Amino acid sequence: MNRRRLAARGFTLIELLVATVLLAAAMTLAFATLRAASAAATRGEQRAQRNERMRAVEGFLRKRIASALPVGYDMDAASGMPSRFLGEPDRLRFVADLPAYLGRGGPHLHDIAVVRDPGGQGLRLEVQFSTVLANKVVEETNPRPPEALVGGLREVRIRYRALDTQLRMAEWTDRWEQSDRLPLQVKVEIVDGDGARWPPIVVSLPQAASYGGFSQVPY
């Protein structure tokens, strides 16, 4: 009789408390696991997006810079020398044929510049295209606005180099002084907004030797 009463009385308060604590612990562990998995998936998605963005920007810069032509886009009034390449730490200008998918095609001035991001999120790398005709930029009534390549950057540095007087590759320089010639190589270094450094983008210019022999760094 006593055994049947003990079996029928159900769980004690202590047993219910222990069961509740175990259930809460299991739920806490499950939620922590879900949060960790969600955070890992978010980080993986962000990393994939960043890698995709890096590949897109790198591919664009490589193709555009490598296609630079020894074609003038302006004339120095003092020396009478044509301007074929502008190279500064945060800007480069050159002429290249524009693919049809980017516009009307034909020779266009490529103006690639580092500017302050309008959103206040660091720096932005942008490009603007202008039609070139007879070594002059054509003034358009409604010019195309600059197109953003990538924003939210901490640092962008553009450097140049050519041959030295011994016909060996010279050191990288922040400015390209020979505006009538193309450099042999251009390097673009980018640091993301979170401090992650992109692989350096080093581009050789096949047309650099097409005008007046190999480009040389003046000494």
C-alpha positions in Angstrom: 0.0 0.0 0.0 2.8 2.4 0.9 4.6 1.7 -2.3 1.6 2.5 -4.4 1.2 5.8 -2.6 4.8 6.7 -3.2 4.5 5.9 -6.9 1.3 7.9 -7.3 2.5 11.1 -5.5 4.5 12.3 -8.7 7.7 14.4 -8.7 8.9 16.1 -5.7 9.8 19.9 -5.7 13.5 19.1 -5.7 13.1 16.8 -8.7 11.2 19.5 -10.5 13.9 22.1 -9.7 16.6 19.8 -10.9 14.7 19.0 -14.1 14.2 22.8 -14.7 17.8 23.6 -14.1 18.9 20.8 -16.5 16.4 22.1 -19.2 17.6 25.7 -18.8 21.2 24.5 -19.1 20.4 22.5 -22.2 18.6 25.5 -23.8 21.4 27.9 -22.9 23.9 25.5 -24.5 21.7 25.2 -27.6 21.2 28.9 -28.0 25.0 29.5 -27.5 25.7 26.9 -30.2 23.2 28.6 -32.5 24.7 32.0 -31.9 28.2 30.7 -32.5 27.1 29.1 -35.7 25.3 32.2 -36.9 28.3 34.4 -36.1 30.6 32.0 -38.0 28.3 32.0 -41.0 28.1 35.8 -40.9 31.9 36.1 -40.7 32.2 33.6 -43.6 29.7 35.6 -45.7 31.5 38.8 -45.0 34.9 37.2 -45.8 33.5 35.9 -49.1 32.0 39.3 -50.0 35.3 41.0 -49.2 37.3 38.4 -51.3 34.8 38.9 -54.2 35.1 42.6 -54.0 38.9 42.4 -53.9 39.0 40.2 -57.0 36.6 42.5 -58.9 38.6 45.6 -58.1 41.9 43.9 -58.7 40.7 42.6 -62.1 39.4 46.0 -63.1 42.6 47.8 -62.2 44.9 45.2 -63.8 43.0 45.3 -67.1 42.6 49.0 -67.3 46.2 50.0 -66.3 47.7 47.3 -68.4 45.8 48.7 -71.4 47.3 52.2 -71.1 48.4 53.6 -74.4 51.2 56.1 -75.2 48.5 58.6 -76.3 48.4 62.2 -75.2 45.4 63.7 -73.4 46.8 67.2 -72.9 49.7 69.5 -74.0 52.2 71.3 -71.8 52.1 74.9 -73.1 55.6 75.7 -71.8 57.5 72.7 -73.2 55.1 71.7 -76.0 55.3 68.1 -74.7 52.1 66.0 -74.6 50.9 64.6 -71.3 50.5 60.8 -71.6 50.6 59.7 -68.0 50.0 61.4 -64.6 51.2 59.4 -61.6 50.7 60.6 -58.1 50.4 58.8 -54.7 46.6 59.1 -54.9 45.8 59.5 -58.5 46.8 58.3 -62.0 45.6 59.4 -65.4 46.2 57.7 -68.8 44.5 57.0 -72.1 43.2 53.5 -73.0 40.6 52.1 -75.3 37.3 51.8 -73.4 35.5 48.4 -73.7 32.1 48.6 -75.3 30.4 47.4 -72.1 31.7 50.5 -70.3 30.6 53.0 -72.9 30.9 53.9 -76.5 34.4 52.5 -76.9 37.5 54.1 -78.4 40.3 56.0 -76.6 39.2 57.5 -73.2 41.0 59.2 -70.5 41.0 57.1 -67.4 41.1 59.2 -64.2 41.6 56.9 -61.2 41.6 58.8 -57.9 41.5 58.3 -54.2 38.9 60.6 -52.5 37.3 61.0 -49.2 34.2 58.8 -49.0 31.1 61.0 -49.0 29.6 58.8 -46.3 32.4 59.6 -43.9 33.6 56.0 -43.9 37.3 56.5 -44.8 38.5 56.7 -48.4 37.0 55.7 -51.7 38.7 54.6 -55.0 36.8 55.9 -58.0 37.3 56.2 -61.8 36.0 58.7 -64.4 36.1 58.3 -68.2 36.4 61.1 -70.7 36.6 60.8 -74.5 40.0 61.7 -76.1 40.2 63.0 -79.6 43.4 64.2 -81.3 45.4 64.2 -78.1 42.8 66.3 -76.3 40.0 65.5 -73.8 36.6 66.3 -75.4 34.5 68.5 -73.3 31.1 66.9 -73.0 27.8 68.7 -72.2 26.8 66.0 -69.7 30.0 64.3 -68.6 29.8 61.0 -66.9 30.1 61.3 -63.1 32.9 59.3 -61.4 32.1 55.7 -60.7 33.0 54.3 -57.3 35.2 51.1 -57.4 35.4 50.5 -53.7 34.8 52.5 -50.6 35.3 52.2 -46.8 39.1 52.1 -47.2 41.7 53.1 -44.6 44.6 53.7 -47.0 45.4 53.6 -50.7 48.9 54.1 -52.1 49.9 54.2 -55.8 53.5 53.9 -56.8 55.5 53.7 -60.1 58.8 52.5 -61.4 60.9 52.1 -64.5 64.5 51.4 -65.5 67.4 53.1 -63.9 70.5 54.4 -65.8 71.9 50.9 -65.7 68.8 49.5 -67.4 67.8 47.7 -64.2 64.4 48.0 -62.4 64.6 51.1 -60.2 63.0 51.5 -56.7 59.3 52.3 -56.5 58.5 56.1 -56.4 55.4 57.9 -55.2 55.4 60.2 -58.3 55.9 59.7 -62.0 57.8 62.7 -63.2 58.0 61.8 -67.0 54.5 62.7 -68.0 55.2 62.2 -71.7 56.1 58.5 -71.1 54.4 55.5 -69.4 56.1 53.8 -66.4 57.0 50.2 -66.8 55.0 49.1 -63.7 52.4 50.5 -61.4 51.7 49.2 -57.9 48.4 49.8 -56.0 48.4 49.0 -52.3 45.1 49.0 -50.4 44.2 48.7 -46.7 40.6 47.9 -45.9 38.6 49.8 -43.3 39.2 47.1 -40.7 43.0 47.2 -41.2 43.2 44.2 -43.5 45.8 44.7 -46.1 45.0 43.6 -49.7 47.6 41.7 -51.7 49.6 44.3 -53.7 48.4 44.9 -57.2 51.4 45.1 -59.4 50.7 45.8 -63.1 53.1 45.9 -66.0 52.4 48.3 -68.9 53.2 46.5 -72.2 53.0 49.8 -74.2 55.6 51.6 -72.0 58.4 51.0 -74.5 56.3 51.9 -77.5 57.4 55.5 -77.5 61.0 56.5 -77.5 62.5 53.4 -76.0 62.3 52.1 -72.4 61.1 54.5 -69.7 63.9 55.4 -67.4 63.9 57.1 -64.0 65.8 60.4 -64.3 68.8 61.0 -62.1 
